[in-house]
Amino acid sequence: MKKITKQTYLNWYKDMLFWRKFEDKLASVYIQQKVRGFLHLYNGQEAILAGAIHAMDLSKDKMITAYRNHVQPIGMGEDPKRVMAELYGKVTGTSKGMGGSMHIFSKKHGFYGGHGIVGGQIPLGAGIAFGDKYSGSDGVTLTCFGDGAARQGSLHEAFNLAMLWKLPVIFICENNGYAMGTSVDRTANHPDIWKLGLGYEMPCGPVDGMNPVKVAEAIDEAIQRARRGDGPTFLELKTYRYRGHSMSDAQHYRTKDEVEEYKKIDPITQVLDVIKEKKYATDEEISAIDKEVKALVKECEKFAEESPFPPVEQLYDVVYEQEDYPFIS
């Protein structure tokens, strides 16, 4: 694995803080009805993305996930201004304003969505990995899903074929404790989701999803296994979301005290504590990063606000690749 250095920690702090503030801004403009539809925020789960990206080779590795998907493409290299524009439904967005919050996509940067169907991305991730194996690439696909999606039958079909064909895929359950408002304890007779891999003799295990170092170590080991041709891994990354399932979630299923307990192990705070303890940055330098992040979020908002909405014709222009498609009446 790439060494975890002073610069790694500074990058983690800046990136995770930006992702958090980016999502906070979306929550704010959602209340103003500038962003419509459903909105699922990543606050609290940032260590998973930070650790994953450290372990990945972004020139060939890929990622696919569910609908909590705004910051992943940013981490992989997509322009955050385009992501925010997509959420505003603007033509400058990653899908020309036609995907919205749940369907961010960036093929250029190896990010294959954003999927609104619960668990629908799990077999798709196996399929992307199959494509890499078939074409002789040694790229690895990280297939992320929530604890609720772990109960889908398609997961078992994907696990079975991934093991049978030794596909270069890492299945990652981002277990934030709740499938919408249903706790993990109420969805199965055991709370250890990682044990689902045992039935397929797939290497599997739990990981502290609030610590980017632990995440990076576990994903690096899984990536190396996949690159060697030894097949898939299933990791249960235990994390927590500080906001509701979506913006419309009243959160009656958990207490404020529970949320506050998890904030004591906030991934951003954990990284900042190491930076301060090891004197990687002065208070002034940390303050400068905070100001830079704030300015970048403002820049994204300005870009989205000032971008135009798509023309009506676009509804028809992007349906078919073939311009003279003969079956349009």
LUMMINU-789798 format. One record per residue (C-alpha): residue number from 0; residue in three letters; y, z, x. Coordinates in nm, 2 decimals. Layout:
N
@num=NUM residuo=ALA c2=Y c3=Z c1=X .
...
//
This chain:
329
@num=0 residuo=MET c2=0.00 c3=0.00 c1=0.00 .
@num=1 residuo=LYS c2=0.36 c3=-0.06 c1=0.11 .
@num=2 residuo=LYS c2=0.51 c3=0.25 c1=0.26 .
@num=3 residuo=ILE c2=0.71 c3=0.48 c1=0.03 .
@num=4 residuo=THR c2=1.03 c3=0.52 c1=0.23 .
@num=5 residuo=LYS c2=1.38 c3=0.66 c1=0.19 .
@num=6 residuo=GLN c2=1.48 c3=0.31 c1=0.06 .
@num=7 residuo=THR c2=1.20 c3=0.32 c1=-0.19 .
@num=8 residuo=TYR c2=1.33 c3=0.65 c1=-0.34 .
@num=9 residuo=LEU c2=1.69 c3=0.52 c1=-0.35 .
@num=10 residuo=ASN c2=1.57 c3=0.20 c1=-0.52 .
@num=11 residuo=TRP c2=1.36 c3=0.40 c1=-0.77 .
@num=12 residuo=TYR c2=1.65 c3=0.62 c1=-0.86 .
@num=13 residuo=LYS c2=1.89 c3=0.33 c1=-0.91 .
@num=14 residuo=ASP c2=1.64 c3=0.12 c1=-1.10 .
@num=15 residuo=MET c2=1.51 c3=0.40 c1=-1.33 .
@num=16 residuo=LEU c2=1.86 c3=0.52 c1=-1.40 .
@num=17 residuo=PHE c2=1.97 c3=0.17 c1=-1.49 .
@num=18 residuo=TRP c2=1.67 c3=0.12 c1=-1.72 .
@num=19 residuo=ARG c2=1.75 c3=0.45 c1=-1.89 .
@num=20 residuo=LYS c2=2.12 c3=0.37 c1=-1.94 .
@num=21 residuo=PHE c2=2.03 c3=0.01 c1=-2.05 .
@num=22 residuo=GLU c2=1.81 c3=0.15 c1=-2.33 .
@num=23 residuo=ASP c2=2.08 c3=0.41 c1=-2.42 .
@num=24 residuo=LYS c2=2.33 c3=0.13 c1=-2.46 .
@num=25 residuo=LEU c2=2.09 c3=-0.06 c1=-2.68 .
@num=26 residuo=ALA c2=2.05 c3=0.25 c1=-2.90 .
@num=27 residuo=SER c2=2.43 c3=0.27 c1=-2.93 .
@num=28 residuo=VAL c2=2.49 c3=-0.09 c1=-3.03 .
@num=29 residuo=TYR c2=2.19 c3=-0.08 c1=-3.26 .
@num=30 residuo=ILE c2=2.37 c3=0.19 c1=-3.47 .
@num=31 residuo=GLN c2=2.66 c3=-0.05 c1=-3.48 .
@num=32 residuo=GLN c2=2.42 c3=-0.32 c1=-3.61 .
@num=33 residuo=LYS c2=2.49 c3=-0.55 c1=-3.32 .
@num=34 residuo=VAL c2=2.11 c3=-0.55 c1=-3.25 .
@num=35 residuo=ARG c2=1.90 c3=-0.59 c1=-3.55 .
@num=36 residuo=GLY c2=1.53 c3=-0.55 c1=-3.65 .
@num=37 residuo=PHE c2=1.30 c3=-0.30 c1=-3.48 .
@num=38 residuo=LEU c2=1.40 c3=-0.14 c1=-3.15 .
@num=39 residuo=HIS c2=1.15 c3=0.05 c1=-2.93 .
@num=40 residuo=LEU c2=1.30 c3=0.23 c1=-2.62 .
@num=41 residuo=TYR c2=1.13 c3=0.32 c1=-2.29 .
@num=42 residuo=ASN c2=1.32 c3=0.64 c1=-2.21 .
@num=43 residuo=GLY c2=1.09 c3=0.88 c1=-2.03 .
@num=44 residuo=GLN c2=0.83 c3=0.62 c1=-1.92 .
@num=45 residuo=GLU c2=1.02 c3=0.46 c1=-1.63 .
@num=46 residuo=ALA c2=0.79 c3=0.60 c1=-1.36 .
@num=47 residuo=ILE c2=0.52 c3=0.37 c1=-1.48 .
@num=48 residuo=LEU c2=0.72 c3=0.05 c1=-1.42 .
@num=49 residuo=ALA c2=0.88 c3=0.18 c1=-1.09 .
@num=50 residuo=GLY c2=0.53 c3=0.27 c1=-0.95 .
@num=51 residuo=ALA c2=0.37 c3=-0.05 c1=-1.07 .
@num=52 residuo=ILE c2=0.64 c3=-0.28 c1=-0.92 .
@num=53 residuo=HIS c2=0.60 c3=-0.10 c1=-0.58 .
@num=54 residuo=ALA c2=0.23 c3=-0.18 c1=-0.58 .
@num=55 residuo=MET c2=0.26 c3=-0.54 c1=-0.71 .
@num=56 residuo=ASP c2=0.32 c3=-0.87 c1=-0.53 .
@num=57 residuo=LEU c2=0.58 c3=-1.02 c1=-0.76 .
@num=58 residuo=SER c2=0.53 c3=-1.36 c1=-0.61 .
@num=59 residuo=LYS c2=0.19 c3=-1.39 c1=-0.78 .
@num=60 residuo=ASP c2=0.11 c3=-1.08 c1=-0.99 .
@num=61 residuo=LYS c2=0.19 c3=-1.08 c1=-1.36 .
@num=62 residuo=MET c2=0.25 c3=-0.83 c1=-1.64 .
@num=63 residuo=ILE c2=0.20 c3=-0.84 c1=-2.02 .
@num=64 residuo=THR c2=0.28 c3=-0.55 c1=-2.25 .
@num=65 residuo=ALA c2=0.36 c3=-0.45 c1=-2.61 .
@num=66 residuo=TYR c2=0.69 c3=-0.44 c1=-2.79 .
@num=67 residuo=ARG c2=0.85 c3=-0.16 c1=-2.58 .
@num=68 residuo=ASN c2=0.94 c3=-0.43 c1=-2.33 .
@num=69 residuo=HIS c2=1.31 c3=-0.46 c1=-2.25 .
@num=70 residuo=VAL c2=1.31 c3=-0.32 c1=-1.89 .
@num=71 residuo=GLN c2=0.98 c3=-0.46 c1=-1.75 .
@num=72 residuo=PRO c2=1.12 c3=-0.81 c1=-1.70 .
@num=73 residuo=ILE c2=1.43 c3=-0.67 c1=-1.55 .
@num=74 residuo=GLY c2=1.22 c3=-0.47 c1=-1.30 .
@num=75 residuo=MET c2=1.03 c3=-0.79 c1=-1.22 .
@num=76 residuo=GLY c2=1.35 c3=-0.99 c1=-1.14 .
@num=77 residuo=GLU c2=1.49 c3=-1.12 c1=-1.47 .
@num=78 residuo=ASP c2=1.87 c3=-1.10 c1=-1.51 .
@num=79 residuo=PRO c2=1.94 c3=-0.79 c1=-1.73 .
@num=80 residuo=LYS c2=2.24 c3=-0.98 c1=-1.89 .
@num=81 residuo=ARG c2=1.99 c3=-1.23 c1=-2.03 .
@num=82 residuo=VAL c2=1.77 c3=-0.96 c1=-2.17 .
@num=83 residuo=MET c2=2.06 c3=-0.79 c1=-2.35 .
@num=84 residuo=ALA c2=2.18 c3=-1.12 c1=-2.48 .
@num=85 residuo=GLU c2=1.83 c3=-1.18 c1=-2.62 .
@num=86 residuo=LEU c2=1.84 c3=-0.85 c1=-2.81 .
@num=87 residuo=TYR c2=2.18 c3=-0.96 c1=-2.95 .
@num=88 residuo=GLY c2=2.02 c3=-1.28 c1=-3.07 .
@num=89 residuo=LYS c2=2.24 c3=-1.49 c1=-2.85 .
@num=90 residuo=VAL c2=2.16 c3=-1.84 c1=-2.71 .
@num=91 residuo=THR c2=2.20 c3=-1.71 c1=-2.35 .
@num=92 residuo=GLY c2=1.90 c3=-1.48 c1=-2.40 .
@num=93 residuo=THR c2=1.56 c3=-1.51 c1=-2.24 .
@num=94 residuo=SER c2=1.42 c3=-1.68 c1=-2.54 .
@num=95 residuo=LYS c2=1.74 c3=-1.84 c1=-2.65 .
@num=96 residuo=GLY c2=1.80 c3=-1.56 c1=-2.90 .
@num=97 residuo=MET c2=1.49 c3=-1.63 c1=-3.10 .
@num=98 residuo=GLY c2=1.25 c3=-1.37 c1=-2.97 .
@num=99 residuo=GLY c2=1.46 c3=-1.05 c1=-3.00 .
@num=100 residuo=SER c2=1.37 c3=-0.70 c1=-2.90 .
@num=101 residuo=MET c2=0.99 c3=-0.72 c1=-2.94 .
@num=102 residuo=HIS c2=0.94 c3=-1.06 c1=-2.77 .
@num=103 residuo=ILE c2=1.12 c3=-1.06 c1=-2.44 .
@num=104 residuo=PHE c2=0.95 c3=-1.32 c1=-2.21 .
@num=105 residuo=SER c2=1.01 c3=-1.45 c1=-1.86 .
@num=106 residuo=LYS c2=0.75 c3=-1.69 c1=-1.73 .
@num=107 residuo=LYS c2=0.96 c3=-1.75 c1=-1.41 .
@num=108 residuo=HIS c2=0.92 c3=-1.38 c1=-1.32 .
@num=109 residuo=GLY c2=0.56 c3=-1.35 c1=-1.43 .
@num=110 residuo=PHE c2=0.64 c3=-1.15 c1=-1.74 .
@num=111 residuo=TYR c2=0.43 c3=-1.27 c1=-2.03 .
@num=112 residuo=GLY c2=0.58 c3=-1.07 c1=-2.31 .
@num=113 residuo=GLY c2=0.65 c3=-0.85 c1=-2.54 .
@num=114 residuo=HIS c2=0.40 c3=-0.87 c1=-2.83 .
@num=115 residuo=GLY c2=0.46 c3=-0.73 c1=-3.18 .
@num=116 residuo=ILE c2=0.09 c3=-0.73 c1=-3.28 .
@num=117 residuo=VAL c2=-0.05 c3=-0.39 c1=-3.18 .
@num=118 residuo=GLY c2=-0.31 c3=-0.45 c1=-2.91 .
@num=119 residuo=GLY c2=-0.27 c3=-0.83 c1=-2.93 .
@num=120 residuo=GLN c2=-0.17 c3=-0.85 c1=-2.57 .
@num=121 residuo=ILE c2=-0.50 c3=-0.69 c1=-2.44 .
@num=122 residuo=PRO c2=-0.72 c3=-1.00 c1=-2.47 .
@num=123 residuo=LEU c2=-0.43 c3=-1.22 c1=-2.37 .
@num=124 residuo=GLY c2=-0.40 c3=-1.02 c1=-2.04 .
@num=125 residuo=ALA c2=-0.77 c3=-1.08 c1=-1.97 .
@num=126 residuo=GLY c2=-0.71 c3=-1.45 c1=-2.05 .
@num=127 residuo=ILE c2=-0.42 c3=-1.47 c1=-1.80 .
@num=128 residuo=ALA c2=-0.64 c3=-1.31 c1=-1.54 .
@num=129 residuo=PHE c2=-0.92 c3=-1.55 c1=-1.62 .
@num=130 residuo=GLY c2=-0.67 c3=-1.84 c1=-1.56 .
@num=131 residuo=ASP c2=-0.59 c3=-1.70 c1=-1.21 .
@num=132 residuo=LYS c2=-0.96 c3=-1.66 c1=-1.13 .
@num=133 residuo=TYR c2=-1.04 c3=-2.01 c1=-1.26 .
@num=134 residuo=SER c2=-0.76 c3=-2.17 c1=-1.06 .
@num=135 residuo=GLY c2=-0.84 c3=-1.98 c1=-0.74 .
@num=136 residuo=SER c2=-0.53 c3=-1.77 c1=-0.73 .
@num=137 residuo=ASP c2=-0.56 c3=-1.41 c1=-0.61 .
@num=138 residuo=GLY c2=-0.29 c3=-1.29 c1=-0.85 .
@num=139 residuo=VAL c2=-0.36 c3=-0.98 c1=-1.06 .
@num=140 residuo=THR c2=-0.25 c3=-0.92 c1=-1.42 .
@num=141 residuo=LEU c2=-0.13 c3=-0.58 c1=-1.53 .
@num=142 residuo=THR c2=-0.21 c3=-0.55 c1=-1.91 .
@num=143 residuo=CYS c2=-0.02 c3=-0.26 c1=-2.06 .
@num=144 residuo=PHE c2=-0.06 c3=-0.11 c1=-2.41 .
@num=145 residuo=GLY c2=-0.01 c3=0.22 c1=-2.59 .
@num=146 residuo=ASP c2=-0.25 c3=0.49 c1=-2.69 .
@num=147 residuo=GLY c2=-0.25 c3=0.36 c1=-3.05 .
@num=148 residuo=ALA c2=-0.36 c3=0.01 c1=-2.93 .
@num=149 residuo=ALA c2=-0.65 c3=0.17 c1=-2.74 .
@num=150 residuo=ARG c2=-0.82 c3=0.20 c1=-3.08 .
@num=151 residuo=GLN c2=-0.83 c3=-0.17 c1=-3.14 .
@num=152 residuo=GLY c2=-1.16 c3=-0.35 c1=-3.14 .
@num=153 residuo=SER c2=-1.02 c3=-0.63 c1=-2.93 .
@num=154 residuo=LEU c2=-0.99 c3=-0.38 c1=-2.64 .
@num=155 residuo=HIS c2=-1.37 c3=-0.35 c1=-2.63 .
@num=156 residuo=GLU c2=-1.42 c3=-0.72 c1=-2.64 .
@num=157 residuo=ALA c2=-1.17 c3=-0.77 c1=-2.36 .
@num=158 residuo=PHE c2=-1.32 c3=-0.49 c1=-2.15 .
@num=159 residuo=ASN c2=-1.67 c3=-0.64 c1=-2.19 .
@num=160 residuo=LEU c2=-1.57 c3=-0.99 c1=-2.08 .
@num=161 residuo=ALA c2=-1.35 c3=-0.86 c1=-1.80 .
@num=162 residuo=MET c2=-1.64 c3=-0.67 c1=-1.65 .
@num=163 residuo=LEU c2=-1.89 c3=-0.95 c1=-1.72 .
@num=164 residuo=TRP c2=-1.67 c3=-1.21 c1=-1.54 .
@num=165 residuo=LYS c2=-1.51 c3=-0.97 c1=-1.29 .
@num=166 residuo=LEU c2=-1.16 c3=-1.06 c1=-1.40 .
@num=167 residuo=PRO c2=-0.86 c3=-0.96 c1=-1.18 .
@num=168 residuo=VAL c2=-0.70 c3=-0.75 c1=-1.45 .
@num=169 residuo=ILE c2=-0.58 c3=-0.39 c1=-1.46 .
@num=170 residuo=PHE c2=-0.58 c3=-0.24 c1=-1.81 .
@num=171 residuo=ILE c2=-0.31 c3=0.02 c1=-1.84 .
@num=172 residuo=CYS c2=-0.28 c3=0.26 c1=-2.13 .
@num=173 residuo=GLU c2=0.07 c3=0.41 c1=-2.14 .
@num=174 residuo=ASN c2=-0.03 c3=0.72 c1=-2.32 .
@num=175 residuo=ASN c2=0.29 c3=0.88 c1=-2.44 .
@num=176 residuo=GLY c2=0.11 c3=1.11 c1=-2.68 .
@num=177 residuo=TYR c2=0.18 c3=0.94 c1=-3.01 .
@num=178 residuo=ALA c2=0.08 c3=0.62 c1=-3.19 .
@num=179 residuo=MET c2=0.40 c3=0.60 c1=-3.39 .
@num=180 residuo=GLY c2=0.37 c3=0.95 c1=-3.53 .
@num=181 residuo=THR c2=0.00 c3=1.01 c1=-3.50 .
@num=182 residuo=SER c2=-0.10 c3=1.23 c1=-3.20 .
@num=183 residuo=VAL c2=-0.38 c3=1.12 c1=-2.97 .
@num=184 residuo=ASP c2=-0.59 c3=1.43 c1=-3.08 .
@num=185 residuo=ARG c2=-0.60 c3=1.29 c1=-3.43 .
@num=186 residuo=THR c2=-0.73 c3=0.94 c1=-3.34 .
@num=187 residuo=ALA c2=-1.06 c3=1.02 c1=-3.16 .
@num=188 residuo=ASN c2=-1.30 c3=1.31 c1=-3.11 .
@num=189 residuo=HIS c2=-1.18 c3=1.34 c1=-2.74 .
@num=190 residuo=PRO c2=-0.83 c3=1.30 c1=-2.60 .
@num=191 residuo=ASP c2=-0.93 c3=1.13 c1=-2.27 .
@num=192 residuo=ILE c2=-0.86 c3=0.76 c1=-2.34 .
@num=193 residuo=TRP c2=-0.96 c3=0.66 c1=-1.99 .
@num=194 residuo=LYS c2=-1.32 c3=0.74 c1=-2.07 .
@num=195 residuo=LEU c2=-1.34 c3=0.43 c1=-2.28 .
@num=196 residuo=GLY c2=-1.39 c3=0.24 c1=-1.95 .
@num=197 residuo=LEU c2=-1.72 c3=0.44 c1=-1.88 .
@num=198 residuo=GLY c2=-1.91 c3=0.25 c1=-2.15 .
@num=199 residuo=TYR c2=-1.85 c3=-0.07 c1=-1.95 .
@num=200 residuo=GLU c2=-1.91 c3=0.09 c1=-1.61 .
@num=201 residuo=MET c2=-1.55 c3=-0.01 c1=-1.54 .
@num=202 residuo=PRO c2=-1.36 c3=0.19 c1=-1.27 .
@num=203 residuo=CYS c2=-1.13 c3=0.42 c1=-1.47 .
@num=204 residuo=GLY c2=-0.94 c3=0.74 c1=-1.46 .
@num=205 residuo=PRO c2=-0.63 c3=0.94 c1=-1.56 .
@num=206 residuo=VAL c2=-0.30 c3=0.92 c1=-1.37 .
@num=207 residuo=ASP c2=0.02 c3=1.12 c1=-1.38 .
@num=208 residuo=GLY c2=0.25 c3=0.87 c1=-1.54 .
@num=209 residuo=MET c2=0.57 c3=1.07 c1=-1.49 .
@num=210 residuo=ASN c2=0.55 c3=1.04 c1=-1.11 .
@num=211 residuo=PRO c2=0.61 c3=0.69 c1=-0.95 .
@num=212 residuo=VAL c2=0.42 c3=0.78 c1=-0.63 .
@num=213 residuo=LYS c2=0.10 c3=0.87 c1=-0.83 .
@num=214 residuo=VAL c2=0.14 c3=0.55 c1=-1.03 .
@num=215 residuo=ALA c2=0.19 c3=0.33 c1=-0.73 .
@num=216 residuo=GLU c2=-0.11 c3=0.48 c1=-0.55 .
@num=217 residuo=ALA c2=-0.34 c3=0.43 c1=-0.85 .
@num=218 residuo=ILE c2=-0.22 c3=0.07 c1=-0.93 .
@num=219 residuo=ASP c2=-0.24 c3=-0.03 c1=-0.56 .
@num=220 residuo=GLU c2=-0.60 c3=0.08 c1=-0.54 .
@num=221 residuo=ALA c2=-0.68 c3=-0.12 c1=-0.86 .
@num=222 residuo=ILE c2=-0.49 c3=-0.43 c1=-0.73 .
@num=223 residuo=GLN c2=-0.68 c3=-0.43 c1=-0.40 .
@num=224 residuo=ARG c2=-1.01 c3=-0.40 c1=-0.60 .
@num=225 residuo=ALA c2=-0.91 c3=-0.70 c1=-0.81 .
@num=226 residuo=ARG c2=-0.80 c3=-0.91 c1=-0.51 .
@num=227 residuo=ARG c2=-1.14 c3=-0.85 c1=-0.35 .
@num=228 residuo=GLY c2=-1.31 c3=-1.00 c1=-0.65 .
@num=229 residuo=ASP c2=-1.46 c3=-0.66 c1=-0.76 .
@num=230 residuo=GLY c2=-1.31 c3=-0.69 c1=-1.11 .
@num=231 residuo=PRO c2=-1.10 c3=-0.48 c1=-1.35 .
@num=232 residuo=THR c2=-0.98 c3=-0.12 c1=-1.36 .
@num=233 residuo=PHE c2=-0.87 c3=0.09 c1=-1.66 .
@num=234 residuo=LEU c2=-0.60 c3=0.35 c1=-1.60 .
@num=235 residuo=GLU c2=-0.47 c3=0.60 c1=-1.85 .
@num=236 residuo=LEU c2=-0.11 c3=0.68 c1=-1.74 .
@num=237 residuo=LYS c2=-0.01 c3=1.00 c1=-1.91 .
@num=238 residuo=THR c2=0.36 c3=0.98 c1=-1.99 .
@num=239 residuo=TYR c2=0.61 c3=1.08 c1=-2.27 .
@num=240 residuo=ARG c2=0.88 c3=0.91 c1=-2.46 .
@num=241 residuo=TYR c2=1.20 c3=1.10 c1=-2.52 .
@num=242 residuo=ARG c2=1.32 c3=0.89 c1=-2.81 .
@num=243 residuo=GLY c2=1.13 c3=0.81 c1=-3.13 .
@num=244 residuo=HIS c2=0.86 c3=0.54 c1=-3.17 .
@num=245 residuo=SER c2=1.15 c3=0.32 c1=-3.28 .
@num=246 residuo=MET c2=1.51 c3=0.38 c1=-3.38 .
@num=247 residuo=SER c2=1.40 c3=0.44 c1=-3.74 .
@num=248 residuo=ASP c2=1.17 c3=0.72 c1=-3.64 .
@num=249 residuo=ALA c2=1.27 c3=1.06 c1=-3.78 .
@num=250 residuo=GLN c2=1.03 c3=1.23 c1=-3.53 .
@num=251 residuo=HIS c2=0.90 c3=1.50 c1=-3.78 .
@num=252 residuo=TYR c2=0.57 c3=1.51 c1=-3.60 .
@num=253 residuo=ARG c2=0.70 c3=1.69 c1=-3.29 .
@num=254 residuo=THR c2=0.93 c3=1.97 c1=-3.21 .
@num=255 residuo=LYS c2=1.25 c3=1.96 c1=-3.00 .
@num=256 residuo=ASP c2=1.10 c3=2.23 c1=-2.78 .
@num=257 residuo=GLU c2=0.81 c3=1.99 c1=-2.69 .
@num=258 residuo=VAL c2=1.06 c3=1.71 c1=-2.59 .
@num=259 residuo=GLU c2=1.26 c3=1.96 c1=-2.38 .
@num=260 residuo=GLU c2=0.94 c3=2.07 c1=-2.20 .
@num=261 residuo=TYR c2=0.87 c3=1.71 c1=-2.10 .
@num=262 residuo=LYS c2=1.23 c3=1.66 c1=-1.98 .
@num=263 residuo=LYS c2=1.16 c3=1.92 c1=-1.72 .
@num=264 residuo=ILE c2=0.93 c3=1.66 c1=-1.55 .
@num=265 residuo=ASP c2=1.17 c3=1.37 c1=-1.61 .
@num=266 residuo=PRO c2=1.07 c3=1.09 c1=-1.36 .
@num=267 residuo=ILE c2=1.44 c3=1.03 c1=-1.27 .
@num=268 residuo=THR c2=1.50 c3=1.40 c1=-1.20 .
@num=269 residuo=GLN c2=1.18 c3=1.41 c1=-0.99 .
@num=270 residuo=VAL c2=1.29 c3=1.12 c1=-0.77 .
@num=271 residuo=LEU c2=1.65 c3=1.26 c1=-0.74 .
@num=272 residuo=ASP c2=1.51 c3=1.60 c1=-0.64 .
@num=273 residuo=VAL c2=1.32 c3=1.43 c1=-0.35 .
@num=274 residuo=ILE c2=1.63 c3=1.24 c1=-0.25 .
@num=275 residuo=LYS c2=1.83 c3=1.56 c1=-0.23 .
@num=276 residuo=GLU c2=1.56 c3=1.77 c1=-0.07 .
@num=277 residuo=LYS c2=1.50 c3=1.51 c1=0.21 .
@num=278 residuo=LYS c2=1.88 c3=1.44 c1=0.23 .
@num=279 residuo=TYR c2=1.82 c3=1.07 c1=0.17 .
@num=280 residuo=ALA c2=2.17 c3=1.05 c1=0.01 .
@num=281 residuo=THR c2=2.48 c3=1.26 c1=-0.01 .
@num=282 residuo=ASP c2=2.64 c3=1.37 c1=-0.34 .
@num=283 residuo=GLU c2=2.90 c3=1.10 c1=-0.29 .
@num=284 residuo=GLU c2=2.64 c3=0.83 c1=-0.24 .
@num=285 residuo=ILE c2=2.45 c3=0.94 c1=-0.55 .
@num=286 residuo=SER c2=2.77 c3=0.94 c1=-0.75 .
@num=287 residuo=ALA c2=2.84 c3=0.58 c1=-0.62 .
@num=288 residuo=ILE c2=2.49 c3=0.47 c1=-0.75 .
@num=289 residuo=ASP c2=2.57 c3=0.63 c1=-1.09 .
@num=290 residuo=LYS c2=2.90 c3=0.44 c1=-1.11 .
@num=291 residuo=GLU c2=2.73 c3=0.12 c1=-1.01 .
@num=292 residuo=VAL c2=2.47 c3=0.16 c1=-1.28 .
@num=293 residuo=LYS c2=2.73 c3=0.23 c1=-1.54 .
@num=294 residuo=ALA c2=2.93 c3=-0.08 c1=-1.44 .
@num=295 residuo=LEU c2=2.62 c3=-0.30 c1=-1.46 .
@num=296 residuo=VAL c2=2.53 c3=-0.18 c1=-1.81 .
@num=297 residuo=LYS c2=2.89 c3=-0.26 c1=-1.92 .
@num=298 residuo=GLU c2=2.86 c3=-0.61 c1=-1.76 .
@num=299 residuo=CYS c2=2.54 c3=-0.67 c1=-1.96 .
@num=300 residuo=GLU c2=2.71 c3=-0.56 c1=-2.28 .
@num=301 residuo=LYS c2=3.01 c3=-0.78 c1=-2.22 .
@num=302 residuo=PHE c2=2.79 c3=-1.08 c1=-2.15 .
@num=303 residuo=ALA c2=2.59 c3=-1.03 c1=-2.47 .
@num=304 residuo=GLU c2=2.90 c3=-0.97 c1=-2.68 .
@num=305 residuo=GLU c2=3.08 c3=-1.29 c1=-2.55 .
@num=306 residuo=SER c2=2.78 c3=-1.52 c1=-2.56 .
@num=307 residuo=PRO c2=2.75 c3=-1.76 c1=-2.86 .
@num=308 residuo=PHE c2=2.48 c3=-1.74 c1=-3.13 .
@num=309 residuo=PRO c2=2.23 c3=-2.03 c1=-3.12 .
@num=310 residuo=PRO c2=2.31 c3=-2.35 c1=-3.32 .
@num=311 residuo=VAL c2=2.11 c3=-2.40 c1=-3.64 .
@num=312 residuo=GLU c2=1.94 c3=-2.71 c1=-3.50 .
@num=313 residuo=GLN c2=1.77 c3=-2.49 c1=-3.23 .
@num=314 residuo=LEU c2=1.53 c3=-2.37 c1=-3.51 .
@num=315 residuo=TYR c2=1.37 c3=-2.71 c1=-3.51 .
@num=316 residuo=ASP c2=1.43 c3=-2.83 c1=-3.15 .
@num=317 residuo=VAL c2=1.21 c3=-2.56 c1=-2.98 .
@num=318 residuo=VAL c2=0.91 c3=-2.58 c1=-3.21 .
@num=319 residuo=TYR c2=0.75 c3=-2.88 c1=-3.06 .
@num=320 residuo=GLU c2=0.74 c3=-2.98 c1=-2.69 .
@num=321 residuo=GLN c2=0.70 c3=-3.35 c1=-2.79 .
@num=322 residuo=GLU c2=1.05 c3=-3.47 c1=-2.89 .
@num=323 residuo=ASP c2=0.93 c3=-3.75 c1=-3.12 .
@num=324 residuo=TYR c2=0.66 c3=-3.53 c1=-3.28 .
@num=325 residuo=PRO c2=0.52 c3=-3.76 c1=-3.55 .
@num=326 residuo=PHE c2=0.42 c3=-3.50 c1=-3.82 .
@num=327 residuo=ILE c2=0.76 c3=-3.37 c1=-3.91 .
@num=328 residuo=SER c2=0.86 c3=-3.46 c1=-4.26 .
//
